[in-house]
């Protein structure tokens, strides 16, 4: 069994996948699109990734709540995307609180020496890895 992790943004979706033992998250790719509402190719690519791994049983989708725990426009768009993914893939989609994962992704890149210009190439994939890893850690009964 594997779990797919997604960081859904206005023009990108960061993708991560768990190992079969559900211990670690690895980055897969960043799906880019021309405009926010063009989701057909994005969903098709997610379906291809699910088929490629073959044993994906769940999707964990980052849920960008506001810092005061309210639901804003981005969170509502994530809810809509979750519904679309459930209909298209037939898999359950769990919305997972992603507050500060982008900040953590930037911190990780700073610590590993990724230059500012290159960060946009990786931030969404790293954020997806962090979202998924946080969920996997919860499944294991704690955090790292």
N, C-alpha and C positions, 0 to 999 in steps of 0.2 A: 504494500500500500504506500502511496505517496500523496502529498498535499501540495497543491499549487498555491503560491503566494503572489499577489498582485498589488502594485502601487498605481492606482488609477489617477492620472492627471489630465489636464485640459487637452494636451496634445500628445501625451506619451502614456504608456503603461509599462512599468517595470515588472519583470517576471522572474520569479524564483521557484525552485522545486526542492522538496525535501528528499533526503535519502530514504531508502525503503524502510529503515528502522525508525524513522521519524525523530532523528536526533539532531540533524544539521540541515541548514538551508544553503543552497548554492544558487548563485545567479545564473540566469539563462540568457536573457536579452532585454532590450528595450524596444517595444513596438511603438513606432512613430506614425502619426497621421497628420494630414494637412490641416484639418479643422476639428474642433471639439465634437461636432455632431456626426462626423463620418466614422461610424463604429462597425460597419459591416466587415471590412477587411481586418479590423482589430479582433473582432470575435472569431472570424475564420482562422486567424493565426493562433489564437488561444486554443481553438479546437484542434488544430494541427499539433500543437505542443502536447496537449492532453493525449492525443493518439500516439504521438512519438514515444511517450513514456509508458503508455498502456495501462498502468495501474494507479492512476490518479483517482482518488475517491472523494476529494473535497477541495474547495477553493476557499482560501482565506484572503479577503479583500480589505485593504486598508480603509479605515473609516475616519475621515478627517474631522473629528469633532472640534469645536472651538475650545479654547483653553478653559472657559467657564462651564464646559460640559454641555453646551447647547448645540443644536443642529443648525448649520448654516447651508448656504447654497451648494458648496462642494460636497458636503455630506449627503444632501438630497440627491445630487447627481450620482454619487456612489451607490445610494440605495436603488436608483433606477438601473444603473449598470449591473448591480447584483441580480436584480430581477431578470434582466435580459440574459445574463450568463446562465442563470438557472434554467430558463426556458430553452436556450440553445444547446447547453451541454448536458442537461439532465442531472447535473451534480449539485449537491447542496453548496450554497455560498454563505460563508460566515463573515459578517462585518466585524473587523478587529480594530480597536482604537489605535490609531497611528500617530497620535500627537507626539511631536518632537522627533519622529523618525528621520525626517529630512535634515534636521539639525544634527542628529547623531550621525547620519551618513556623511555630512560635510566634515564633522569632527574626525570621523574615521579616515576620510581621505586626507585631511591635514596631517594626521598622525602617521600616515603611510607615505607621505610625500607627493601625493597627486597634486599637480599644479592647478591653479584656479581656472585656467582656460580649458583643461581637460575634464574638470569636474562635471560639467553638464552632460558629458558622454556617459557617465557612470552613476550619477546620483539616484536616478529612478530605480535602477537595478539593485543598487545597494539598499535603498529604502525598502524594496520588495523583500530582500533577504532579511532585513531587520524585522519587518512585520511578521514574516513567516517564522523566523527564529524565536521571536518573543512568544508566538503561539505554541511552537514546539516545546519551548522551555516550560510553559504553563502545563502542557500535557504531561511533562516529566515530573511535575510537582514542585517546580521552583524556577528560579532564574539563575543565570550564570553571573 
